[in-house]
């Protein structure tokens, strides 16, 4: 759960670090879905296009790397 808490910091460099260093592999499906839902909310709330694009990339990478269809 510490990984989720760190991710919730909403600080993009932390999110990228956790994702790039493969820390999310330790999360279960529910935790990963929670992160995706949280990212959706952040994307909707931000007025910064660049930040929105980065958050979308992070979300897509989580979905494509960790969520098994």
SEBA-301567 format. One record per atom (N, C-alpha, C): residue in one letter; x, y, z; residue number from 1. Coordinates in nm, 2 decimals. Example, Ala and Ser with C-alpha at 12.3 -4.5 7.8 and 13.67 -1.06 7.14 Angstrom:
<rs>
> a  1.32  -0.57  0.78  1
> a  1.23  -0.45  0.78  1
> a  1.32  -0.33  0.78  1
> s  1.28  -0.22  0.71  2
> s  1.37  -0.11  0.71  2
> s  1.29  0.00  0.79  2
</rs>
This chain:
<rs>
> x  0.08  -0.12  0.00  1
> x  0.00  0.00  0.00  1
> x  0.09  0.13  0.00  1
> x  0.21  0.11  0.04  2
> x  0.30  0.23  0.04  2
> x  0.32  0.28  -0.10  2
> x  0.32  0.19  -0.19  3
> x  0.34  0.24  -0.33  3
> x  0.22  0.32  -0.38  3
> x  0.10  0.27  -0.34  4
> x  -0.02  0.35  -0.37  4
> x  -0.02  0.49  -0.31  4
> x  0.02  0.49  -0.18  5
> x  0.03  0.62  -0.11  5
> x  0.13  0.71  -0.18  5
> x  0.24  0.66  -0.22  6
> x  0.34  0.75  -0.29  6
> x  0.28  0.80  -0.42  6
> x  0.21  0.71  -0.49  7
> x  0.15  0.74  -0.62  7
> x  0.05  0.85  -0.60  7
> x  -0.02  0.85  -0.49  8
> x  -0.13  0.94  -0.46  8
> x  -0.07  1.08  -0.43  8
> x  0.06  1.09  -0.42  9
> x  0.12  1.23  -0.39  9
> x  0.08  1.32  -0.50  9
> x  0.04  1.27  -0.62  10
> x  0.00  1.35  -0.73  10
> x  0.12  1.43  -0.79  10
> x  0.24  1.39  -0.75  11
> x  0.36  1.45  -0.80  11
> x  0.41  1.37  -0.91  11
> x  0.41  1.42  -1.03  12
> x  0.44  1.34  -1.15  12
> x  0.58  1.28  -1.15  12
> x  0.68  1.34  -1.11  13
> x  0.81  1.27  -1.11  13
> x  0.81  1.14  -1.02  13
> x  0.73  1.14  -0.91  14
> x  0.72  1.03  -0.83  14
> x  0.64  0.92  -0.90  14
> x  0.53  0.96  -0.97  15
> x  0.46  0.86  -1.04  15
> x  0.54  0.79  -1.15  15
> x  0.62  0.87  -1.22  16
> x  0.70  0.82  -1.33  16
> x  0.81  0.73  -1.27  16
> x  0.87  0.77  -1.16  17
> x  0.97  0.68  -1.10  17
> x  0.91  0.55  -1.06  17
> x  0.80  0.55  -0.99  18
> x  0.74  0.42  -0.95  18
> x  0.70  0.33  -1.07  18
> x  0.66  0.40  -1.17  19
> x  0.62  0.32  -1.29  19
> x  0.75  0.27  -1.37  19
> x  0.84  0.36  -1.39  20
> x  0.96  0.32  -1.46  20
> x  1.05  0.22  -1.39  20
> x  1.05  0.22  -1.25  21
> x  1.13  0.13  -1.17  21
> x  1.05  0.00  -1.14  21
> x  0.93  -0.01  -1.20  22
> x  0.85  -0.14  -1.19  22
> x  0.80  -0.17  -1.05  22
> x  0.78  -0.07  -0.97  23
> x  0.72  -0.09  -0.84  23
> x  0.58  -0.13  -0.84  23
> x  0.51  -0.10  -0.95  24
> x  0.37  -0.13  -0.96  24
> x  0.34  -0.28  -0.98  24
> x  0.44  -0.35  -1.01  25
> x  0.42  -0.50  -1.02  25
> x  0.39  -0.56  -0.89  25
> x  0.40  -0.50  -0.78  26
> x  0.37  -0.55  -0.65  26
> x  0.22  -0.52  -0.61  26
> x  0.15  -0.45  -0.70  27
> x  0.01  -0.42  -0.66  27
> x  -0.08  -0.52  -0.72  27
> x  -0.19  -0.54  -0.65  28
> x  -0.29  -0.63  -0.71  28
> x  -0.38  -0.55  -0.80  28
> x  -0.47  -0.63  -0.87  29
> x  -0.56  -0.57  -0.97  29
> x  -0.64  -0.45  -0.92  29
> x  -0.69  -0.47  -0.80  30
> x  -0.78  -0.36  -0.74  30
> x  -0.70  -0.24  -0.71  30
> x  -0.58  -0.25  -0.67  31
> x  -0.49  -0.13  -0.64  31
> x  -0.46  -0.07  -0.77  31
> x  -0.43  -0.14  -0.87  32
> x  -0.40  -0.09  -1.01  32
> x  -0.52  -0.01  -1.06  32
> x  -0.63  -0.07  -1.05  33
> x  -0.76  -0.01  -1.10  33
> x  -0.78  0.12  -1.02  33
> x  -0.75  0.12  -0.89  34
> x  -0.77  0.24  -0.81  34
> x  -0.68  0.35  -0.86  34
> x  -0.55  0.32  -0.90  35
> x  -0.46  0.42  -0.96  35
> x  -0.51  0.47  -1.09  35
> x  -0.57  0.39  -1.17  36
> x  -0.62  0.43  -1.30  36
> x  -0.74  0.52  -1.28  36
> x  -0.82  0.49  -1.18  37
> x  -0.94  0.57  -1.15  37
> x  -0.89  0.71  -1.10  37
> x  -0.79  0.71  -1.01  38
> x  -0.74  0.83  -0.96  38
> x  -0.68  0.92  -1.07  38
> x  -0.61  0.85  -1.16  39
> x  -0.55  0.93  -1.28  39
> x  -0.66  0.99  -1.36  39
> x  -0.77  0.92  -1.38  40
> x  -0.88  0.97  -1.46  40
> x  -0.93  1.10  -1.40  40
> x  -0.95  1.10  -1.26  41
> x  -1.00  1.22  -1.19  41
> x  -0.90  1.33  -1.21  41
> x  -0.77  1.30  -1.19  42
> x  -0.67  1.41  -1.20  42
> x  -0.67  1.46  -1.35  42
> x  -0.68  1.38  -1.44  43
> x  -0.68  1.42  -1.58  43
> x  -0.80  1.52  -1.61  43
> x  -0.91  1.48  -1.55  44
> x  -1.03  1.57  -1.57  44
> x  -1.02  1.70  -1.50  44
> x  -0.95  1.70  -1.39  45
> x  -0.95  1.82  -1.30  45
> x  -0.84  1.92  -1.35  45
> x  -0.74  1.87  -1.42  46
> x  -0.63  1.96  -1.45  46
> x  -0.67  2.05  -1.57  46
> x  -0.62  2.17  -1.56  47
> x  -0.63  2.27  -1.68  47
> x  -0.51  2.28  -1.76  47
> x  -0.40  2.21  -1.71  48
> x  -0.27  2.21  -1.78  48
> x  -0.27  2.10  -1.88  48
> x  -0.26  2.13  -2.01  49
> x  -0.27  2.04  -2.12  49
> x  -0.15  1.94  -2.11  49
> x  -0.03  2.00  -2.09  50
> x  0.09  1.91  -2.08  50
> x  0.08  1.81  -1.96  50
> x  0.04  1.86  -1.85  51
> x  0.02  1.77  -1.73  51
> x  -0.08  1.66  -1.76  51
> x  -0.19  1.70  -1.83  52
> x  -0.29  1.61  -1.86  52
> x  -0.24  1.50  -1.96  52
> x  -0.16  1.54  -2.05  53
> x  -0.10  1.44  -2.15  53
> x  0.00  1.35  -2.08  53
> x  0.07  1.40  -1.98  54
> x  0.17  1.31  -1.91  54
> x  0.09  1.21  -1.82  54
> x  -0.02  1.26  -1.75  55
> x  -0.10  1.17  -1.67  55
> x  -0.16  1.06  -1.76  55
> x  -0.21  1.10  -1.88  56
> x  -0.27  1.01  -1.97  56
> x  -0.17  0.90  -2.01  56
> x  -0.04  0.94  -2.04  57
> x  0.06  0.84  -2.07  57
> x  0.09  0.75  -1.96  57
> x  0.09  0.80  -1.84  58
> x  0.11  0.72  -1.72  58
> x  0.00  0.62  -1.71  58
> x  -0.12  0.66  -1.72  59
> x  -0.24  0.58  -1.71  59
> x  -0.23  0.47  -1.82  59
> x  -0.20  0.50  -1.94  60
> x  -0.20  0.41  -2.05  60
> x  -0.09  0.30  -2.02  60
> x  0.02  0.35  -1.97  61
> x  0.13  0.25  -1.95  61
> x  0.09  0.15  -1.84  61
> x  0.02  0.20  -1.74  62
> x  -0.02  0.11  -1.63  62
> x  -0.12  0.01  -1.69  62
> x  -0.21  0.06  -1.77  63
> x  -0.31  -0.03  -1.83  63
> x  -0.25  -0.14  -1.92  63
> x  -0.15  -0.09  -2.00  64
> x  -0.09  -0.18  -2.10  64
> x  0.01  -0.27  -2.04  64
> x  0.07  -0.23  -1.93  65
> x  0.18  -0.31  -1.87  65
> x  0.13  -0.41  -1.76  65
> x  0.03  -0.36  -1.69  66
> x  0.00  -0.44  -1.57  66
> x  -0.14  -0.50  -1.56  66
> x  -0.23  -0.44  -1.64  67
> x  -0.37  -0.49  -1.64  67
> x  -0.38  -0.60  -1.75  67
> x  -0.41  -0.72  -1.70  68
> x  -0.43  -0.83  -1.80  68
> x  -0.58  -0.84  -1.84  68
> x  -0.59  -0.84  -1.97  69
> x  -0.73  -0.84  -2.03  69
> x  -0.77  -0.98  -2.05  69
</rs>
